[in-house]
Amino acid sequence: MRAVRYHEYGPADVMRIEEAPDPVLAPGAVLVRVEAVSVNPIDWKLRAGLARDVVPLDFPVVPGRDAAGVVEAVGEGVTDVVVGDRVFGLGGVQDTYAELAVLTAYAPVPAQWSAGEASSAGLAPATAMGALTALGDVAGRTLLVEGGAGAVGAAVVALAVARGARVVGTARVSEHAVVEQLGGVPVEYGDGLADRVAAVAPGGVDLVVDTAASGSLAELVRIAGGPEHVVTVADQQRAAGLGVTEAWAENRSEWLRAAVDLADRYTPRVARELSWAEAAEAHRIAERGSTGGKIVLTVR
C-alpha cells in the first residue's frame, strides 16, 4: 500500500507518501480502505518530537489516529459489520494516513455524514466520552465546558445534553451558534468568565470539563467549587498541581456509537479538506490553531 510516512522527528516537511507494508488485521478489528483521515493535535505533536519522552516512536511512522473508509476484511470475532460497510473509527497511536488501516474501535458511518465528517468523529467523541465517564452521571446537573465549540468540546456538549445535563459552553462570540445548535448555552471565554457563567447559571456549576488548555484551569476549579468536580482532557501540565482529574480517549466502539446515535443533531465540523498529498500543509494549518473545525485529508 501507499502511506504518508516520516523517518525522523522534524517539521511537517519530513512527511512524504511512499510504499509501506500492509497493516496486519487483528482479532476484533476491521481492515478498511481509507477514504479520509482527520488531523489531530497528537499527530503533529508526535511528528515534531514534542512528546517523545512520553510516547517514543519507532520509525518510520505512519501518522494518524482516526479514519473513515470501507471495510475490506474483518478480524476474528467481528460480527457487527461486513465487507463493504462504511465505518469510521480509531487505529493505533499513529497509523491511519494510508490507503489501508486497521481500526480496533469502529462504528457505522451515519447517512448524514460525509467521509470527512466521519473521519473527524473518532478521537474527538472518544475523548469527550472519556471525560464524561470520569465525571459520572451528569443528568440534571449543570456542566461547564471550556472550549465548547472545539472538536472535543462540541462533542462533550452534544453528548452531555443527550444525557440530561444543562450545559454552558465557552466559545468566542463568532462561534456561539455552534454551542447553541448543540443544545448548550454559550458564554464568551476569558477574563470575567465566572461572572458570565453566573449570569446564565445562577444556581451554580456542578461539573466542569476543560477541553481548551487556555490557562484557565485554576479559575475553572474555583467556579466548580473544587478540583474533584473538574476533568481536563487538555491541560495535563496544570492538572496535577491543582488536583484535577485527567481523562483520555480509549478505543471503545460503544463510545463511537454514542456519537452516531446523535447524528441527527451532531455533525463534526470540518474546516477544510485537502488531498493526502498535502499532509504537510495540513499539519502546518493545524499547528497554527483556531481552525474552526477539523482539517481532513482525503486519501486517493
PyMOL commands that set and color helices and strands:
alter all, ss='L'
color gray80, all
select helices_A, chain A and resi 12-14+41-47+115-119+123-135+151-162+173-181+193-200+217-224+227-229+236-242+253-260+276-288
alter helices_A, ss='H'
color red, helices_A
select strands_A, chain A and resi 2-5+16-19+30-39+66-74+86-90+100-103+105-108+142-146+166-170+185-187+207-210+230-232+245-246+270-275+294-298
alter strands_A, ss='S'
color yellow, strands_A
deselect
rebuild
show_as cartoon
